[in-house]
Amino acid sequence: MNRAKDAVIIVLLVAVVYLLATRDGTRSVTDDSVATETSIAVLPYLNMSGDAENEYLSDLLWDETINALAKRADLRVTSRSSSARFKGSRESVEVIGAELGVSYVIEGAVRTADDKVRIMAQLIRVKDGAHIWMEAYERDADSVDAIPSDIAESVAQQTANH
């Protein structure tokens, strides 16, 4: 009887070792777990004003966009710290999206001139790099507060349609 038990245990161990050895530990953006849910990473907004002192505005608008999107129950939004490491990165959206396990990426840029702020945001589908939506918002510097919520609403509508 002990030999039969030993044989079963050996077969099970061999099966487990085989499964572990042949398992692909990488995650692809075509995995069902990622492709079927609406998941988004907001990349750090670029400061295009040419003035390093305006970096805080880019960071603030980026953070507020993440917060506005995260309030929506129909979206899964990666954390600020997860996407922060891609600040200034030259990686493709496909690579970043796969690494973060998201189906969409938002890229944004902020430009200031005089008392005006121009914010550009675009939604890109990770699996093929296609631009789904793009919008530019121009406001007085003291009235940019509503823009992140406007971006979140537009993104939610666009992802529901794709």
C-alpha atoms as one frame of an Amber mdcrd trajectory, in Angstrom:
protein
   0.000   0.000   0.000   2.880   2.375   0.727   4.224   1.921  -2.809   0.894
   2.957  -4.289   0.817   6.090  -2.126   4.418   6.870  -3.012   3.658   6.470
  -6.715   0.652   8.823  -6.480   2.703  11.413  -4.599   5.525  11.202  -7.153
   3.087  11.591 -10.059   1.488  14.608  -8.388   4.874  16.195  -7.672   5.998
  15.658 -11.266   2.757  17.227 -12.506   3.165  20.268 -10.243   6.817  20.734
 -11.249   5.854  20.426 -14.922   3.067  23.014 -14.573   5.319  25.445 -12.747
   8.151  25.001 -15.226   5.967  25.551 -18.288   3.850  28.372 -16.886   4.354
  31.726 -18.578   4.540  34.289 -15.782   4.155  37.311 -18.045   0.901  39.133
 -18.421  -0.290  40.202 -21.829  -2.761  42.963 -22.664  -4.723  40.323 -24.538
  -5.369  38.335 -21.337  -9.093  38.139 -20.652  -8.610  39.635 -17.184  -7.268
  42.857 -18.674  -8.990  43.054 -22.037 -12.544  42.695 -20.720 -12.402  45.349
 -18.042 -12.053  49.084 -18.469  -8.742  49.793 -16.830  -6.851  53.048 -17.221
  -3.472  54.501 -16.344  -3.047  58.264 -16.366   0.522  59.064 -17.317   2.171
  62.121 -15.757   1.220  65.251 -17.671   3.989  66.976 -19.570   4.867  70.534
 -18.599   5.142  72.183 -22.006   5.358  75.751 -20.738   9.145  75.813 -20.754
   9.070  77.045 -17.175  10.140  74.533 -14.513   8.143  76.473 -11.916   4.940
  75.361 -13.659   5.705  71.680 -13.023   3.454  71.819  -9.975   0.476  72.684
 -12.189   1.114  69.707 -14.471   1.422  67.426 -11.444  -1.679  68.879  -9.803
  -3.828  68.435 -12.921  -2.467  64.898 -13.417  -3.304  63.990  -9.821  -6.771
  65.535 -10.041  -7.490  63.615 -13.249  -6.579  60.346 -11.493  -8.844  61.287
  -8.570 -11.764  62.194 -10.844 -11.476  58.915 -12.758 -11.071  56.848  -9.586
 -14.449  58.088  -8.325 -16.165  56.259 -11.171 -17.332  52.743 -10.339 -17.169
  51.674 -13.989 -13.407  52.240 -14.270 -10.342  50.680 -12.680  -7.627  53.317
 -12.387  -4.022  52.567 -11.521  -2.530  54.467  -8.636  -0.543  57.648  -8.997
   2.601  55.922  -7.733   2.246  53.151 -10.328   2.161  55.551 -13.265   4.579
  58.096 -11.733   7.588  56.009 -12.687   6.817  56.695 -16.346   7.290  60.452
 -15.986   9.518  61.496 -18.870   9.600  57.944 -20.223  10.034  57.272 -23.928
   8.427  53.813 -23.676   5.548  53.119 -26.042   1.976  53.149 -24.787   1.760
  49.444 -25.589   4.740  48.661 -23.326   3.547  50.921 -20.505  -0.005  49.585
 -20.713   1.165  45.973 -20.649   3.443  46.652 -17.704   0.637  48.320 -15.744
  -1.977  45.780 -16.877  -4.401  48.338 -18.314  -6.470  48.525 -21.460  -6.224
  52.330 -21.877  -3.671  55.041 -21.203  -4.275  58.762 -20.875  -1.507  61.107
 -21.961  -1.704  64.791 -21.161   0.204  68.026 -21.508  -0.081  71.434 -19.878
   1.031  74.711 -21.404   0.809  78.118 -19.761   1.096  81.499 -21.383   0.289
  84.779 -19.686  -2.827  84.066 -17.607  -4.064  81.203 -19.806  -3.676  77.457
 -19.315  -4.080  74.959 -22.144  -4.534  71.316 -21.178  -4.469  68.587 -23.787
  -5.548  65.040 -22.976  -5.782  61.962 -25.159  -7.086  58.470 -24.565  -5.151
  55.675 -26.239  -6.159  52.013 -26.507  -3.171  49.910 -25.421  -3.699  46.820
 -27.575  -3.157  48.705 -30.828  -1.994  52.202 -29.860  -5.080  53.782 -31.430
  -6.166  57.260 -30.378  -9.731  56.957 -29.123 -10.311  60.516 -27.977  -8.465
  63.820 -27.730  -9.495  67.160 -26.344  -7.831  70.499 -25.652  -9.114  72.757
 -22.893  -8.134  76.415 -22.630  -9.017  78.344 -19.516  -7.921  81.291 -17.434
  -5.261  80.187 -14.956  -7.647  80.604 -12.024 -10.440  78.464 -13.519  -8.868
  75.090 -14.375 -10.444  73.224 -11.453 -13.272  71.621 -13.469 -11.064  70.278
 -16.277 -10.050  66.970 -14.608 -13.746  66.151 -14.035 -14.515  67.038 -17.662
 -11.708  64.721 -18.793 -12.997  61.898 -16.567 -16.522  62.233 -17.947 -15.319
  62.213 -21.563 -13.033  59.233 -20.956 -15.833  57.252 -19.308 -18.100  57.911
 -22.292 -15.398  56.936 -24.786 -14.411  53.716 -23.016 -18.068  52.682 -22.790
 -18.308  53.061 -26.578 -15.178  51.025 -27.355
